Amino acid sequence: MRAVAVVIPAHDEEALIGRCLASVDRAVSRAKKRTPELAVAVVVVLDACTDTTAAQVRRWPVETVEIGARRVGTARRVGVAHALGTLSASPVDTWIAMTDADTVVPPNWVTHQLDLADTGVDLVLGTVRPDFADLSARHAAYWRATHHRGAPPGNVHGANLGVRASTYGRAGGIPDLVEHEDVALVRAARALGARERASDAHEVETSGRFTGRTPAGYAAFLARVHSWVDAPPLAAPGA
């Protein structure tokens, strides 16, 4: 692989965007140290931000695009288009790595995806874990008991999704959806026969908040699990 496009949509993420970009910077630096000729474009799409997110993002060596769609699918799509427009490598040799503004990626986040791409993989489904500091003790214990390293389930998360640019283009790109845009892209890529790999070797940590930026995103999933795991036991009859 000769180039990497990192795309991060952001809507009012002033509290978390800093740690996200610090982690992405570390991951990109590791990849560049290993492969100095690697071209990298990191793009943050500022989608209808009304807080200080934009000011914080501009402290980092990244490119920004401002839109007012308030739609994560549109933000990802615009970000990918902008990133690919700045890279000169062919789509076959370009990798697109997506994450979210409330997410921290590990140092091997870019290099691991590139290693898989170099073996012929077109699509990488990475795992996500919540920040346990945001969860109750029971919820965190439940998560640990039901998620085992080395056995990634292959769930689709926009916070940890990688795809070869040529596959992305053939699949029609990210659709302009309010939610499940990542699932739609993966479904289209699979229909093309994309070579796929699920991996937890580059697992990311995302916010454990229960109110997210999309109606049916990871935060909504955590809220449903939390309401079930931490629900008070039913009272005994006659109690």
N, C-alpha and C positions, 0 to 999 in steps of 0.2 A: 504494500500500500504506500502511495506517495503523498497522500493528503488526508486531512481530517477536518471535518466541519462539526463543531460543537455548538448545539443550539439550546438556548434556555429561555422559555417564556416566563415573564414576570408581571404580576399584577399586585401592586401594593405589598411588596415583600421587604420593606425596610428593616424589619427585625431579623431577617434570615438570609438575605441576599449576600451579605458580606462573607459569611462562613462558606456559602456555596461557592462563590467565586475564588476564595482562597484555596478550597479543595480542588477545584478545576484547574487552577493555575499550577498546583503541585503535580497533578496528573499530566498536564500538558508538558511541563518542564521535564518530567521523567521520560516522556516519549521523545522529546526533542534531544535530550541528552543521549539516548540510545540511538536515535536516528536523526542526526543533525540536519539532513536534507529534507526532512518531513515538513511539508507545508501545513500550517494549522490556522484555521479561522474560528474564533470564538465569538458568537453573536448572542447578545441578550436582546430579546424583543420586549420592549416596555409597552405593555398593553393597558391603556387607560389608567395609568398610574396617577394617583393624586397625593401620594406621600413623598418621602425623600428617596425612594428607590432609585430614580434616575441619577441623582447626585452621587449616591453611593457607588453605583455601577461605574460611573465615569472615573472613578479612582483606580480602576483596574485596566490592564492592557487588553481590552475587549472592544468589539464593535457593538454599536447599539442601533436599533431601529425602533421608532415610536409609531404605534398604531392606536386606534381607539375602538377596536372590534369587540373587546371584552369576550373573546372566544379563543379557547386554547388551541383549537385546531387551526384557526387562522394564524395565530401567533407562531406556532411551530412551522407552518407552511411558509410564511413570510421569512422566518429566520433561516430556514434551509435554503430558500431561493437566494437570499442575500449572501449566505456563506459560500454556496457553490459558485456564485458570480464572482467571488474574489479569488477563487482557487483555479489554477490552470491545469491541474491533472485531469486525466480522463475519468469519467464516471466509474469505470471498472476499477480504477486504482484509488478511488476516493471513498472514505468511510464517513458516515454520518452518525454522530453520537449524541443522543438526546438525554436531557435530565430536566429537573425542575428547580425553581429558585429556592425552594425550602429544603433542598436536599444536599447532603455532603457525600461526595464521591471519594473512593479510596485512591491512594497513589497509583495503583496499577489499573485504574479505570480505563485509560486510553490504551495502554500497551497490551492489556489482555485482549481487548476487542480486536486490536490489530493482529495479534498472534492468531486468533481464530480466523480472521479474514484472510490471512496469508495461507491458511490451509484450505481455502475455498468456500468458507462459510459466507453466506449472504445476509443472514439475519441473526442477531444475538438478543435473546430475551434474558435480561439480567434480573436478579432478585432485589427486593427492597425490604428493609426492616425499619420499623418505627423507632423513633428516639424514645427509649424506655423511660426517660425522665419525665415524659409527658403522659405516661400511662399509670394506672393504678398498679399496685403490686400483683394483684390477681390477674389483671390483664397481661402484664409483662410475663408472668409465669406461664400463662396459657399460651402466649405466642412462642415462648421458648420450647414448650412441650410439643407444639404442633409443627414447628419448622426445624428441620434437621439439615445441617450443612452437608454438602456432598450429594444432596438429592433435590436439585431445583425442580419445582413443579411445572415450570414453563408458562407461568402466568404472564400476561402482558402488562407492563408498566411503562408509561411514558417517562417516568423518572429514571429509567435505566433500560434504554432501548437503542440498539445499534443496527444499522442497515447499510449495505453497499449502495452507493449513489446510483449505480446503473439499475439495481433492483428497485430502488425508490422511484426512479423515473418511470420504469416500465409498469409499476403498480399504480401509477397516477398520483403519487405523492400523498402527503397528509391531507385528508379532506377537511373542509371548513365546517367543523362540527363543534358544538359547545362541550360535548363529552364523548368519550369512547373513540376519539380520533386515532389513538394508538392501536386499538383493536381492529379498526377498519383497515389501517395500513397493513397490519400483519396478516389479516385475512386475505387481502389482495395479493400480498407477496407470496403467501402459501399457494394461492390459486395459480401462480406462475411457476410453481415448482422450486421456489427459493430454498437453498440449503440452509437449514436452521439449527441453531444450538442454544439450549438453555444452560445458563451458568450462574453459579453463585460465588465464583472466584473473585468477582469484582462487585460484590454486593454493596449497595448504597444505603445510607441512613437518611430517612426523610422525617419530616416533622410528624409528631404524634398527635397533632391537633385534630379535633373532631369537626371543625367547620373549615372547609377548604375553599378553593377558588373555583371549583367546578362542582355541579350538583351531585354527580355520581363518581367522584374521584376517590383517591385513597383515603382521604379524611372521612368520607361518608362510610366507607367500608370499616374503618376503625371504630367509628361511632356505633355502628350496628353490632360489632363484636363486643364492644365495651358494654353496651346496654344488656347484652345477653350474659356475658361473663360476670358482671358485677351486679346483676339483678338480685334483689333480696330473695331468700328462699320463701316459698309459699307457706303461709301459716297453716298449721295443722287444723283439721276440722274442729270447730267448737272453741278454738283458741281465742 
